[in-house]
Amino acid sequence: MVSVSLCMIVKDEEDVLERCLESVADLVDEIVLVDTGSTDRTREIAARFTRHIFDFPWRDDFSAARNDSFAHASMDYCLWLDADDILLEEDRRAFLALKET
């Protein structure tokens, strides 16, 4: 089975982050979060799912922050999600089947 790193950039996502991570945490092998300056409970929520939380100073460049998250990934593949994304049950099954093949 291949391994997958979930890579995310976040900032002040306390309202949606837990829901997102709960929908995928058991499917991925690693969660990498790059925080671009949160002042809410985002980091506290993230820490319940991963120890891989990194700071990235925001410089008006989503691709730079995204590439930084990918640079911290250590698995075979990277999955990119926004904090307000979730995987529905049907999608979770399809993802797992894809991962296994």
DSSP file (Angstrom, degrees, kcal/mol; ACC not computed):
  #  RESIDUE AA STRUCTURE BP1 BP2  ACC     N-H-->O    O-->H-N    N-H-->O    O-->H-N    TCO  KAPPA ALPHA  PHI   PSI    X-CA   Y-CA   Z-CA
    1    1 A M              0   0    0      0, 0.0    99,-0.2     0, 0.0    98,-0.1   0.000 360.0 360.0 360.0 138.0    0.0    0.0    0.0
    2    2 A V        -     0   0    0     97,-1.5     2,-0.3     1,-0.1    73,-0.0  -0.365 360.0-124.8 -75.2 160.2    1.3    3.5   -0.8
    3    3 A S        -     0   0    0     -2,-0.1    74,-1.9    25,-0.0     2,-0.4  -0.829  21.3-156.9-108.9 149.7    1.7    6.1    1.9
    4    4 A V  E     -a   77   0A   0     -2,-0.3    25,-2.4    72,-0.2    26,-1.1  -0.984   8.5-155.1-132.8 131.7    0.1    9.5    1.8
    5    5 A S  E     -ab  78  30A   0     72,-3.2    74,-3.2    -2,-0.4     2,-0.6  -0.913  15.7-143.0 -99.6 126.8    0.9   12.8    3.5
    6    6 A L  E     -ab  79  31A   0     24,-3.3    26,-3.5    -2,-0.5     2,-0.5  -0.827  22.7-166.7 -85.2 122.4   -2.0   15.2    3.9
    7    7 A C  E     +ab  80  32A   0     72,-3.2    74,-1.1    -2,-0.6     2,-0.3  -0.950  12.7 166.9-117.3 128.1   -0.5   18.7    3.4
    8    8 A M  E     - b   0  33A   0     24,-2.4    26,-2.8    -2,-0.5     2,-0.4  -0.981  29.2-148.4-139.3 148.0   -2.4   21.8    4.3
    9    9 A I  E     - b   0  34A   0     72,-0.4    74,-0.4    -2,-0.3     2,-0.3  -0.962  31.3-179.9-109.7 139.6   -1.8   25.5    4.8
   10   10 A V  E     + b   0  35A   0     24,-2.6    26,-2.7    -2,-0.4     2,-0.2  -0.954  22.5 174.8-139.1 153.7   -4.0   27.1    7.4
   11   11 A K  S    S-     0   0    0     -2,-0.3    -2,-0.0    24,-0.2    24,-0.0  -0.794  78.5 -18.6-158.3 118.9   -4.7   30.4    9.1
   12   12 A D  S    S+     0   0    0     -2,-0.2     3,-0.2     1,-0.1    29,-0.0   0.933  81.5 145.2  51.5  56.8   -7.4   31.0   11.7
   13   13 A E    >>  +     0   0    0      1,-0.2     4,-2.7     2,-0.1     3,-1.6   0.015  16.2 126.4-110.7  25.0   -9.4   27.9   10.7
   14   14 A E  T 34 S+     0   0    0      1,-0.3     4,-0.4     2,-0.2    -1,-0.2   0.774  70.1  58.7 -59.0 -26.6  -10.7   26.9   14.2
   15   15 A D  T 34 S+     0   0    0     -3,-0.2    -1,-0.3     1,-0.1     4,-0.1   0.743 124.1  14.9 -75.0 -22.3  -14.3   26.7   12.9
   16   16 A V  T <> S+     0   0    0     -3,-1.6     4,-1.9     2,-0.1    -2,-0.2   0.587 100.4  86.9-127.4 -16.9  -13.6   24.1   10.2
   17   17 A L  H  X S+     0   0    0     -4,-2.7     4,-2.8     1,-0.2     5,-0.3   0.894  88.3  51.8 -62.5 -44.7  -10.3   22.4   10.8
   18   18 A E  H  > S+     0   0    0     -4,-0.4     4,-2.7     1,-0.2    -1,-0.2   0.919 109.6  50.5 -59.9 -43.9  -11.4   19.7   13.2
   19   19 A R  H  > S+     0   0    0      2,-0.2     4,-1.2     1,-0.2    -1,-0.2   0.916 112.5  47.7 -59.6 -44.3  -14.2   18.5   10.9
   20   20 A C  H >X S+     0   0    0     -4,-1.9     4,-0.6    63,-0.4     3,-0.5   0.955 114.0  45.1 -61.1 -52.1  -11.7   18.4    7.9
   21   21 A L  H >X S+     0   0    0     -4,-2.8     4,-2.6     1,-0.3     3,-1.0   0.865 109.0  56.0 -66.0 -36.3   -9.1   16.4    9.9
   22   22 A E  H 3< S+     0   0    0     -4,-2.7     4,-0.3    -5,-0.3    -1,-0.3   0.826 103.1  57.1 -62.9 -29.7  -11.6   14.0   11.3
   23   23 A S  H << S+     0   0    0     -4,-1.2    -1,-0.2    -3,-0.5    -2,-0.2   0.669 124.7  17.9 -76.2 -15.6  -12.8   13.1    7.8
   24   24 A V  H XX S+     0   0    0     -3,-1.0     3,-2.2    -4,-0.6     4,-1.4   0.525  91.0  99.4-131.0 -10.6   -9.3   12.1    6.7
   25   25 A A  T 3< S+     0   0    0     -4,-2.6     3,-0.1     1,-0.3    -3,-0.1   0.831  88.7  47.6 -56.2 -36.6   -7.1   11.4    9.7
   26   26 A D  T 34 S+     0   0    0     -4,-0.3    -1,-0.3     1,-0.2    -2,-0.1   0.521 111.2  53.2 -83.0  -3.2   -7.5    7.6    9.6
   27   27 A L  T <4 S+     0   0    0     -3,-2.2     2,-0.2    72,-0.0    -2,-0.2   0.700 100.0  64.7-100.3 -25.2   -6.9    7.5    5.8
   28   28 A V     <  -     0   0    0     -4,-1.4   -23,-0.2    -3,-0.1     3,-0.1  -0.638  67.0-143.8-103.4 159.7   -3.5    9.3    5.6
   29   29 A D  S    S+     0   0    0    -25,-2.4     2,-0.3     1,-0.3   -24,-0.2   0.581  84.8  15.7 -95.1 -13.0   -0.2    8.3    7.1
   30   30 A E  E     -b    5   0A   0    -26,-1.1   -24,-3.3     2,-0.0     2,-0.5  -0.973  61.0-149.7-159.9 142.8    1.0   11.8    8.0
   31   31 A I  E     -b    6   0A   0     -2,-0.3     2,-0.5   -26,-0.2    21,-0.5  -0.986  14.1-172.9-120.3 124.1   -0.6   15.2    8.4
   32   32 A V  E     -b    7   0A   0    -26,-3.5   -24,-2.4    -2,-0.5     2,-0.5  -0.971   3.2-173.7-118.3 119.5    1.5   18.3    7.7
   33   33 A L  E     -bc   8  53A   0     19,-2.7    21,-2.9    -2,-0.5     2,-0.6  -0.961   9.7-163.2-117.1 129.3    0.1   21.7    8.6
   34   34 A V  E     -bc   9  54A   0    -26,-2.8   -24,-2.6    -2,-0.5     2,-0.5  -0.952  13.3-154.1-109.5 117.0    1.8   24.9    7.6
   35   35 A D  E     -bc  10  55A   0     19,-3.4    21,-2.3    -2,-0.6   -24,-0.2  -0.794   9.8-165.1 -97.0 127.3    0.4   27.8    9.6
   36   36 A T  S    S-     0   0    0    -26,-2.7    22,-0.5    -2,-0.5   -25,-0.1   0.091  74.6 -47.4-101.2  23.1    0.6   31.3    8.1
   37   37 A G        -     0   0    0    -27,-0.2   -26,-0.1    20,-0.1    -1,-0.1   0.734  68.7-175.6 124.4  34.6   -0.1   33.2   11.2
   38   38 A S        -     0   0    0    -28,-0.2    -1,-0.1     1,-0.1    -3,-0.0  -0.258  13.1-178.6 -60.8 143.6   -3.1   31.9   13.1
   39   39 A T        +     0   0    0      4,-0.0    -1,-0.1     3,-0.0     2,-0.1   0.275  65.5  65.1-121.6   4.6   -4.3   33.9   16.2
   40   40 A D  S    S-     0   0    0      0, 0.0     3,-0.4     0, 0.0     4,-0.2  -0.090 110.4 -69.3-106.3-152.1   -7.2   31.6   17.1
   41   41 A R  S  > S+     0   0    0      1,-0.2     4,-2.4     2,-0.1     5,-0.2   0.202  92.0 114.0 -91.0  15.5   -7.2   27.9   18.3
   42   42 A T  H  > S+     0   0    0      1,-0.2     4,-2.7     2,-0.2    -1,-0.2   0.916  78.1  45.6 -53.4 -49.8   -6.1   26.5   14.9
   43   43 A R  H  > S+     0   0    0     -3,-0.4     4,-2.3     1,-0.2    -1,-0.2   0.889 111.3  52.8 -65.2 -39.2   -2.8   25.2   16.2
   44   44 A E  H  > S+     0   0    0     -4,-0.2     4,-0.5     2,-0.2    -1,-0.2   0.914 112.4  45.1 -62.1 -43.5   -4.3   23.7   19.3
   45   45 A I  H >< S+     0   0    0     -4,-2.4     3,-1.3     1,-0.2     4,-0.4   0.933 112.5  51.3 -65.3 -46.5   -6.9   21.8   17.2
   46   46 A A  H >X S+     0   0    0     -4,-2.7     3,-2.1     1,-0.3     4,-1.9   0.867 100.4  63.6 -59.0 -37.8   -4.2   20.7   14.7
   47   47 A A  H 3< S+     0   0    0     -4,-2.3    -1,-0.3     1,-0.3    -2,-0.2   0.694  92.1  64.1 -65.0 -18.4   -2.0   19.4   17.6
   48   48 A R  T << S+     0   0    0     -3,-1.3    -1,-0.3    -4,-0.5    -2,-0.2   0.679 114.7  31.9 -74.3 -16.6   -4.7   16.8   18.4
   49   49 A F  T <4 S+     0   0    0     -3,-2.1     2,-0.3    -4,-0.4    -2,-0.2   0.650 127.7   8.5-112.7 -23.3   -4.1   15.3   15.0
   50   50 A T     <  -     0   0    0     -4,-1.9    -1,-0.3   -20,-0.1   -18,-0.1  -0.997  40.1-148.8-157.9 154.8   -0.4   15.8   14.3
   51   51 A R  S    S+     0   0    0     -2,-0.3     2,-1.5   -20,-0.1    -4,-0.1   0.414  81.1  95.6-100.2  -3.4    2.9   17.0   15.7
   52   52 A H        +     0   0    0    -21,-0.5   -19,-2.7    -6,-0.1     2,-0.5  -0.591  48.5 141.3 -91.3  75.9    3.9   18.2   12.2
   53   53 A I  E     -c   33   0A   0     -2,-1.5     2,-0.3   -21,-0.2   -19,-0.2  -0.979  25.8-177.0-120.9 123.3    2.9   21.9   12.5
   54   54 A F  E     -c   34   0A   0    -21,-2.9   -19,-3.4    -2,-0.5     2,-0.3  -0.893  22.2-126.6-124.3 149.2    5.2   24.4   10.9
   55   55 A D  E     +c   35   0A   0     -2,-0.3   -19,-0.2   -21,-0.2   -21,-0.0  -0.735  23.6 179.8 -91.9 142.0    5.2   28.2   10.7
   56   56 A F        -     0   0    0    -21,-2.3     2,-0.2    -2,-0.3     9,-0.0  -0.916  29.1-126.6-142.1 114.1    5.4   30.0    7.4
   57   57 A P        -     0   0    0      0, 0.0     2,-0.1     0, 0.0   -20,-0.1  -0.426  33.5-116.4 -63.0 125.5    5.4   33.8    7.3
   58   58 A W        +     0   0    0    -22,-0.5     4,-0.1    -2,-0.2   -23,-0.0  -0.412  39.7 169.2 -67.2 133.1    2.7   34.9    4.9
   59   59 A R        -     0   0    0      2,-0.2    -1,-0.1    -2,-0.1     5,-0.0  -0.118  62.3 -93.2-136.7  37.5    4.0   36.7    1.8
   60   60 A D  S    S+     0   0    0      1,-0.1     2,-0.3     2,-0.0    -2,-0.1   0.871  94.9 113.1  55.2  42.3    0.9   36.9   -0.4
   61   61 A D     >  -     0   0    0      1,-0.1     4,-1.8     2,-0.0     3,-0.3  -0.750  41.6-177.7-148.2  93.9    1.8   33.7   -2.2
   62   62 A F  H  > S+     0   0    0     -2,-0.3     4,-2.8     1,-0.2     5,-0.2   0.877  87.0  56.6 -59.8 -37.7   -0.3   30.6   -1.7
   63   63 A S  H  > S+     0   0    0      1,-0.2     4,-2.7     2,-0.2    -1,-0.2   0.869 104.5  51.9 -66.3 -34.8    2.0   28.5   -3.9
   64   64 A A  H  > S+     0   0    0     -3,-0.3     4,-1.8     2,-0.2    -1,-0.2   0.926 113.1  44.4 -65.7 -43.5    5.0   29.3   -1.7
   65   65 A A  H  X S+     0   0    0     -4,-1.8     4,-1.9     2,-0.2    -2,-0.2   0.913 114.6  49.3 -66.3 -42.0    3.1   28.2    1.4
   66   66 A R  H  X S+     0   0    0     -4,-2.8     4,-2.1     1,-0.2    -2,-0.2   0.922 110.4  50.0 -63.2 -44.5    1.7   25.1   -0.3
   67   67 A N  H  X S+     0   0    0     -4,-2.7     4,-1.9     1,-0.2    -1,-0.2   0.845 107.0  55.8 -64.0 -32.9    5.2   24.2   -1.6
   68   68 A D  H  X S+     0   0    0     -4,-1.8     4,-0.9     2,-0.2    -1,-0.2   0.905 106.5  50.3 -65.1 -39.8    6.6   24.6    1.9
   69   69 A S  H >X S+     0   0    0     -4,-1.9     3,-0.8     1,-0.2     4,-0.5   0.918 110.1  50.2 -63.8 -41.3    4.0   22.1    3.2
   70   70 A F  H >< S+     0   0    0     -4,-2.1     3,-1.1     1,-0.2    -1,-0.2   0.863 103.0  60.9 -63.5 -34.7    5.0   19.6    0.5
   71   71 A A  H 3< S+     0   0    0     -4,-1.9    -1,-0.2     1,-0.3    -2,-0.2   0.767 103.8  50.3 -64.7 -24.9    8.6   20.1    1.5
   72   72 A H  H << S+     0   0    0     -4,-0.9    -1,-0.3    -3,-0.8    -2,-0.2   0.572  88.2 106.4 -88.3 -10.2    7.8   18.7    4.9
   73   73 A A    <<  -     0   0    0     -3,-1.1     5,-0.1    -4,-0.5   -66,-0.0  -0.407  42.1-179.7 -72.4 145.4    6.0   15.7    3.6
   74   74 A S        +     0   0    0      3,-0.1    -1,-0.1    -2,-0.1     2,-0.1   0.337  48.5  92.7-127.0   5.4    7.7   12.3    3.9
   75   75 A M  S    S-     0   0    0      2,-0.2   -71,-0.1     1,-0.1   -70,-0.1  -0.344  87.6 -97.8 -96.0 179.1    5.3    9.8    2.4
   76   76 A D  S    S+     0   0    0     -2,-0.1     2,-0.3     1,-0.1   -72,-0.2   0.881 102.6  19.9 -63.7 -40.3    5.0    8.5   -1.2
   77   77 A Y  E     -a    4   0A   0    -74,-1.9   -72,-3.2     2,-0.0     2,-0.4  -0.887  69.7-132.8-132.1 158.6    2.2   10.9   -2.2
   78   78 A C  E     -a    5   0A   0     -2,-0.3     2,-0.5   -74,-0.2   -72,-0.2  -0.935  10.6-160.9-113.8 137.0    0.8   14.2   -1.1
   79   79 A L  E     -a    6   0A   0    -74,-3.2   -72,-3.2    -2,-0.4     2,-0.5  -0.969  11.5-154.4-111.5 130.3   -2.9   15.0   -0.7
   80   80 A W  E     +a    7   0A   0     -2,-0.5     2,-0.3   -74,-0.2   -72,-0.2  -0.922  21.1 163.2-108.9 127.3   -3.9   18.7   -0.6
   81   81 A L        -     0   0    0    -74,-1.1   -72,-0.4    -2,-0.5     2,-0.2  -0.981  32.9-128.5-135.6 150.8   -7.0   19.9    1.1
   82   82 A D    >   -     0   0    0     -2,-0.3     3,-2.0   -74,-0.1   -72,-0.1  -0.634  36.5-108.3 -87.3 158.6   -8.3   23.2    2.3
   83   83 A A  T 3  S+     0   0    0    -74,-0.4   -63,-0.4     1,-0.3   -62,-0.1   0.720 118.8  54.0 -64.2 -21.3   -9.4   23.4    5.9
   84   84 A D  T 3  S+     0   0    0    -65,-0.1    -1,-0.3   -64,-0.1     2,-0.2   0.350  90.9  98.4 -95.4   7.5  -13.1   23.6    4.9
   85   85 A D    <   -     0   0    0     -3,-2.0     2,-0.3   -68,-0.0   -62,-0.2  -0.591  49.3-178.3 -86.9 154.3  -12.9   20.5    2.8
   86   86 A I        -     0   0    0     -2,-0.2     2,-0.6   -63,-0.1   -66,-0.1  -0.973  27.1-124.0-142.8 158.7  -14.1   17.1    3.9
   87   87 A L        -     0   0    0     -2,-0.3     2,-0.1   -67,-0.3    -2,-0.0  -0.934  28.4-142.0-102.1 121.4  -14.1   13.6    2.5
   88   88 A L     >  -     0   0    0     -2,-0.6     4,-2.7     1,-0.1     3,-0.2  -0.329  31.2 -98.0 -74.5 164.6  -17.6   12.1    2.4
   89   89 A E  H  > S+     0   0    0      1,-0.3     4,-2.3     2,-0.2     5,-0.2   0.887 124.3  49.6 -55.7 -45.0  -18.0    8.4    3.2
   90   90 A E  H  > S+     0   0    0      1,-0.2     4,-2.0     2,-0.2    -1,-0.3   0.902 113.7  46.9 -60.7 -40.3  -18.2    7.4   -0.5
   91   91 A D  H  > S+     0   0    0     -3,-0.2     4,-2.7     2,-0.2    -2,-0.2   0.853 108.3  55.7 -70.2 -35.1  -15.1    9.4   -1.2
   92   92 A R  H  X S+     0   0    0     -4,-2.7     4,-2.4     2,-0.2    -2,-0.2   0.925 108.9  47.5 -62.2 -43.9  -13.3    7.9    1.8
   93   93 A R  H  X S+     0   0    0     -4,-2.3     4,-2.3    -5,-0.2    -2,-0.2   0.913 113.1  48.0 -63.6 -42.4  -14.0    4.4    0.5
   94   94 A A  H  X S+     0   0    0     -4,-2.0     4,-2.4     2,-0.2    -2,-0.2   0.898 111.4  50.8 -65.3 -40.5  -12.8    5.4   -3.0
   95   95 A F  H  X S+     0   0    0     -4,-2.7     4,-2.8     2,-0.2    -2,-0.2   0.932 111.2  47.6 -62.6 -46.3   -9.6    7.0   -1.5
   96   96 A L  H  X S+     0   0    0     -4,-2.4     4,-2.2     2,-0.2    -2,-0.2   0.908 111.6  50.4 -62.9 -42.1   -8.8    3.9    0.5
   97   97 A A  H  X S+     0   0    0     -4,-2.3     4,-1.1     2,-0.2    -1,-0.2   0.918 112.3  47.6 -62.1 -42.9   -9.4    1.6   -2.5
   98   98 A L  H >< S+     0   0    0     -4,-2.4     3,-0.6     1,-0.2    -2,-0.2   0.927 110.9  51.4 -62.8 -45.0   -7.1    3.8   -4.6
   99   99 A K  H 3< S+     0   0    0     -4,-2.8   -97,-1.5     1,-0.2    -1,-0.2   0.866 108.3  51.9 -60.5 -37.9   -4.5    3.8   -1.9
  100  100 A E  H 3<        0   0    0     -4,-2.2    -1,-0.2     1,-0.2    -2,-0.2   0.718 360.0 360.0 -73.7 -21.2   -4.5    0.1   -1.6
  101  101 A T    <<        0   0    0     -4,-1.1    -1,-0.2    -3,-0.6    -2,-0.2   0.427 360.0 360.0-103.3 360.0   -4.0   -0.4   -5.3
